[in-house]
Amino acid sequence: NQPLRQNPARLVAGNLQALHITMKATNTPPTHVVLFVLFMVYISWGTVYLGNKLSLEVVGPFVVCGVRNILAGMLMLACARLSRGSWRRISPRDWGMHSLLAVLLVVASGGLLVLGQTMVTSVATAVIMSSTPIFMLIGAFLFAGEKPPNLPQCIGMITGACGVIFLSWHEQSSGSASIWGVISLLGAVLGWVSGSLIMKKVPVTRELSMLQSTGLILFLGGVESFLLGLLLGEASTFHPENINAANAAAFAWMVVGGSFIAYWSYLWLLAHVAVSLAVSYEYVVPVIGIFLGWALAGETVTTSTIAACCVTIGSVFLVVRHRHSFRAYVRHYFVRRASSAAKGRGQA
């Protein structure tokens, strides 16, 4: 106990690991714990859009994405290193697979998201990104051998597409957005979907823990995004004179909240509660993003925006409530297989 008292970082990591083990050992986590973790997911991912917008006042999109995820990945890897039983040697295959996933899940998904926000309001961004489950369903059917969508899901896909198209048209006609910004955001969605489907089809690793694997993806993706930003000349967009308390606090929160806390909390929920409850963020996050964009960034929320938001979120509800294939896979991949591997090592 003495080393833990002397090292605050080790103490935090030890408490994280203890909470994980305690919650994993119980079939029904306390309600107040579940509600708190849900709240952290809602707030963490709901504030990312506004945080990105404020950070862009200082430097370009891929550098913002890169630095944020490098720091978050280092924090997560440090916690995995300090947590007993959570660190394994990273093999060359692990480096390769995680580097590929990082390109899709961080550079494409995160970088194109921030790039899109240079041309699209955070309000519209929240609505467009909420269509991710619709594209996930289509991709799972076309490329992952999933069952074809049923009637409610088809209705959800059609109405969701109509909501996104209507919002994009309205934003462009009003001069609030560029079609290239919308395309960039859709590219971010496709990057997340592609990386998710690869995780579903190809076993990424059998040795690394959830914490270490996620931290590695964030760190590698951050490095890749940062280097891409430098190649695109974003170093010239660095304006240190624009740094103020608001965007500095927003960026710090994105590192700790938007990456570390959000990913850890979401994967914890997948391991301990019903999948339908874990993915409820898909209905809440766009609303938070729209509200913060209106309240703190002075962005306009029109009746058309609200209508598009309601249509898209309702469509996501039709899609998600009937199938959680990817979430179920993530829960199996990160929790059950890791548990089986641990039991195998114990028996050996």
C-alpha positions in Angstrom: 0.0 0.0 0.0 2.9 2.4 0.7 3.9 2.7 -3.0 0.4 3.6 -4.0 0.2 6.3 -1.4 3.4 7.8 -2.7 2.4 7.7 -6.4 -0.9 9.4 -7.2 -0.9 8.1 -10.8 -0.5 4.5 -9.6 -3.3 5.1 -7.0 -5.7 6.3 -9.8 -4.8 3.3 -11.9 -5.2 0.9 -8.9 -8.6 2.3 -8.2 -9.7 2.0 -11.8 -8.6 -1.6 -11.9 -10.3 -2.3 -8.5 -13.5 -0.8 -9.8 -13.3 -2.9 -13.0 -12.7 -6.1 -11.1 -15.4 -5.4 -8.5 -18.0 -4.5 -11.1 -17.0 -7.5 -13.2 -17.5 -9.8 -10.3 -21.1 -8.7 -9.7 -23.9 -9.6 -12.0 -25.8 -6.4 -11.3 -23.7 -3.3 -10.7 -25.3 -0.7 -8.3 -27.8 1.6 -10.1 -26.0 4.8 -9.1 -22.8 3.5 -10.6 -24.5 2.7 -13.9 -26.2 6.1 -14.0 -22.9 7.9 -13.3 -21.1 6.0 -16.1 -24.0 6.7 -18.5 -23.8 10.3 -17.6 -20.1 10.4 -18.3 -20.6 8.9 -21.7 -23.4 11.4 -22.6 -21.4 14.4 -21.5 -18.0 13.3 -22.8 -19.2 12.5 -26.4 -21.9 15.2 -26.4 -19.3 18.0 -25.8 -16.8 16.8 -28.4 -18.4 18.9 -31.2 -18.1 22.1 -29.3 -14.6 21.3 -28.1 -13.4 20.7 -31.6 -14.9 24.0 -32.8 -13.1 25.9 -30.0 -9.8 24.1 -30.6 -9.8 25.0 -34.3 -9.2 28.6 -33.3 -5.7 27.6 -32.4 -4.5 25.0 -35.0 -5.7 22.8 -37.9 -8.1 19.8 -37.7 -5.7 16.9 -38.1 -3.2 18.4 -35.6 -6.1 18.9 -33.1 -7.2 15.3 -33.6 -3.6 14.0 -33.4 -2.5 15.8 -30.2 -5.7 15.0 -28.5 -5.5 11.3 -29.1 -1.7 11.0 -28.5 -2.3 12.4 -25.0 -5.4 10.3 -24.4 -3.6 7.2 -25.7 -0.6 7.8 -23.5 -2.9 8.3 -20.5 -4.7 5.1 -21.2 -1.5 3.1 -21.8 0.0 4.5 -18.6 -3.1 3.3 -16.6 -2.8 -0.1 -18.3 0.9 -0.3 -17.4 0.2 0.6 -13.8 -2.7 -1.8 -13.4 -1.7 -5.2 -12.3 -2.5 -7.9 -14.9 -3.5 -5.3 -17.6 -0.2 -5.1 -19.5 1.1 -7.6 -22.1 4.0 -7.5 -24.6 2.9 -5.9 -27.9 3.7 -8.2 -30.8 4.6 -7.1 -34.3 1.2 -8.3 -35.4 -0.5 -6.2 -32.7 1.4 -3.2 -33.9 0.3 -3.8 -37.5 -3.4 -4.5 -36.8 -3.7 -1.6 -34.3 -2.0 0.8 -36.8 -4.6 -0.1 -39.5 -7.5 0.3 -37.0 -6.0 3.6 -35.9 -6.1 4.9 -39.5 -9.8 4.2 -39.7 -11.0 4.8 -36.2 -8.9 7.9 -35.4 -7.4 9.5 -38.5 -10.4 9.0 -40.8 -13.1 9.1 -38.2 -11.7 11.7 -35.8 -9.6 13.8 -38.3 -12.3 14.1 -40.9 -14.8 14.9 -38.2 -12.7 17.9 -37.1 -12.1 18.8 -40.7 -15.8 18.8 -41.4 -16.4 21.2 -38.5 -14.3 23.8 -40.3 -17.1 24.0 -42.9 -20.2 22.8 -41.0 -21.7 24.1 -37.7 -21.4 21.8 -34.7 -25.2 21.7 -34.6 -25.4 20.1 -38.1 -22.3 17.9 -37.3 -24.1 16.4 -34.3 -27.1 15.5 -36.5 -25.1 14.0 -39.3 -22.8 12.0 -37.0 -25.9 10.5 -35.3 -26.6 8.6 -38.5 -23.6 6.3 -37.8 -25.7 3.2 -36.8 -27.6 3.4 -40.1 -24.3 3.1 -42.0 -23.2 0.4 -39.6 -26.3 -1.7 -40.4 -25.8 -1.3 -44.2 -22.1 -2.1 -44.0 -22.7 -5.2 -41.7 -25.2 -6.5 -44.3 -23.1 -5.8 -47.4 -19.6 -6.8 -46.1 -19.9 -8.7 -42.8 -22.4 -11.4 -43.7 -25.1 -10.1 -41.4 -28.8 -10.8 -41.9 -30.6 -8.4 -44.2 -32.4 -5.5 -42.4 -36.0 -6.1 -41.5 -38.9 -3.7 -42.3 -38.5 -1.3 -39.3 -34.8 -1.1 -40.0 -35.4 -0.3 -43.7 -37.8 2.4 -42.7 -35.2 3.7 -40.3 -32.5 3.8 -43.0 -34.7 5.6 -45.5 -36.0 8.2 -43.1 -32.6 8.7 -41.6 -31.1 9.3 -45.0 -33.8 11.7 -45.8 -33.1 13.6 -42.5 -29.4 13.9 -43.3 -30.0 15.0 -46.9 -32.6 17.5 -45.9 -30.3 19.0 -43.2 -27.4 19.1 -45.6 -29.5 20.9 -48.3 -30.9 23.3 -45.8 -27.5 24.2 -44.3 -25.9 24.7 -47.7 -28.8 26.8 -49.0 -28.6 29.0 -45.9 -24.9 29.5 -46.3 -24.1 27.7 -42.9 -22.3 24.8 -44.4 -20.3 23.6 -47.4 -21.1 20.4 -49.3 -17.4 19.5 -48.8 -17.9 19.7 -45.1 -20.9 17.3 -45.3 -18.8 14.9 -47.4 -16.0 15.1 -44.9 -18.4 14.2 -42.0 -19.8 11.3 -44.0 -16.2 10.2 -44.6 -15.7 10.3 -40.8 -18.8 8.0 -40.4 -17.5 5.6 -43.0 -14.1 5.5 -41.3 -15.7 4.5 -38.0 -17.9 1.9 -39.8 -15.0 0.4 -41.7 -12.8 0.1 -38.7 -15.6 -1.5 -36.8 -16.3 -4.1 -39.5 -12.6 -5.0 -39.6 -12.7 -5.6 -35.9 -15.7 -7.8 -36.4 -14.2 -9.9 -39.2 -10.5 -10.1 -38.2 -9.4 -11.0 -34.6 -7.2 -8.0 -33.6 -5.4 -9.6 -30.6 -5.7 -12.3 -28.1 -3.4 -11.0 -25.5 -3.9 -7.3 -25.0 -6.4 -6.0 -22.4 -9.2 -3.7 -23.3 -7.4 -0.8 -21.7 -4.1 -1.5 -23.5 -5.7 -2.2 -26.9 -7.8 0.9 -26.9 -4.9 3.1 -25.7 -2.7 1.7 -28.4 -5.3 2.6 -31.1 -5.7 6.1 -29.8 -1.9 6.7 -29.5 -1.1 5.3 -32.9 -4.0 7.1 -34.5 -2.9 10.3 -32.9 0.6 10.0 -34.2 -0.7 9.3 -37.7 -3.1 12.2 -37.6 -0.5 14.6 -36.3 2.0 13.6 -39.1 -0.7 14.0 -41.7 -1.5 17.4 -40.4 2.1 18.5 -40.7 2.3 17.1 -44.3 -0.8 19.2 -45.1 0.9 22.3 -43.8 -1.2 22.7 -40.7 1.9 23.9 -38.8 1.3 27.3 -40.5 -2.2 27.5 -39.0 -0.9 27.4 -35.5 -2.0 30.6 -33.7 -0.8 30.6 -30.1 -2.1 34.1 -29.7 -5.6 32.6 -29.9 -5.2 30.4 -26.9 -7.5 31.4 -24.1 -9.1 29.9 -21.1 -12.1 28.6 -23.0 -10.4 26.7 -25.8 -7.6 25.4 -23.5 -10.2 24.0 -21.1 -12.2 22.6 -24.0 -9.1 20.8 -25.4 -8.1 19.5 -22.0 -11.6 18.1 -21.5 -11.5 16.4 -24.9 -8.3 14.6 -24.0 -9.6 13.4 -20.6 -13.3 13.2 -21.2 -13.9 12.9 -24.9 -11.3 10.1 -25.4 -10.2 8.5 -22.1 -13.3 8.6 -20.0 -15.8 8.2 -22.9 -14.1 5.0 -24.3 -13.5 3.5 -20.9 -17.0 4.2 -19.7 -18.6 2.9 -22.9 -16.7 -0.4 -22.9 -17.5 -0.8 -19.2 -21.2 -0.4 -20.0 -20.9 -3.0 -22.7 -19.5 -5.4 -20.2 -22.0 -4.8 -17.4 -25.4 -3.6 -18.7 -27.8 -4.4 -21.5 -26.5 -3.4 -24.9 -29.7 -1.3 -25.5 -28.8 0.8 -22.5 -25.1 1.2 -23.4 -26.0 2.5 -26.9 -28.5 4.9 -25.6 -25.9 7.6 -26.1 -26.9 7.6 -29.8 -30.1 9.3 -28.9 -28.7 11.7 -26.3 -25.4 12.9 -27.7 -26.8 14.8 -30.7 -29.2 16.7 -28.5 -26.4 17.7 -26.2 -24.3 18.8 -29.1 -27.1 20.9 -30.6 -27.9 22.5 -27.2 -24.2 23.4 -26.5 -23.7 24.7 -30.0 -26.7 27.0 -29.5 -26.0 28.0 -25.9 -22.2 28.4 -25.8 -21.1 28.9 -29.4 -24.0 31.2 -30.6 -25.0 28.8 -33.4 -28.5 29.1 -34.8 -31.0 26.3 -34.2 -33.8 26.6 -36.7 -37.1 24.7 -36.9 -35.7 22.8 -39.8 -32.7 21.7 -37.8 -34.9 20.4 -35.0 -37.1 18.6 -37.4 -34.0 16.9 -39.1 -32.7 16.0 -35.7 -36.0 14.4 -34.6 -36.2 12.4 -37.9 -32.6 11.2 -37.7 -32.7 10.2 -34.1 -36.0 8.5 -34.6 -34.5 6.6 -37.5 -31.6 5.5 -35.4 -34.0 4.2 -32.7 -35.7 2.0 -35.3 -32.3 0.7 -36.5 -30.6 0.2 -33.1 -33.5 -1.3 -31.2 -33.6 -4.3 -33.5 -29.9 -5.1 -33.8 -26.8 -4.4 -31.8 -24.4 -6.7 -33.7 -21.3 -4.6 -33.6 -21.8 -3.7 -29.9 -22.4 -7.3 -29.0 -19.2 -8.2 -30.9 -17.2 -5.5 -29.0 -18.6 -6.8 -25.7 -17.6 -10.3 -26.8 -14.2 -9.3 -28.1 -13.1 -7.1 -25.2 -14.7 -8.9 -22.3 -15.5 -12.5 -22.9 -12.4 -13.4 -24.9 -10.1 -11.5 -22.6 -11.7 -13.4 -19.7 -11.3 -16.8 -21.5 -7.6 -16.0 -22.2 -7.1 -15.1 -18.6 -8.6 -18.4 -17.4 -6.5 -20.3 -19.9 -3.3 -18.7 -18.6 -4.4 -19.4 -15.1 -5.0 -23.1 -15.9 -1.7 -23.3 -17.6 
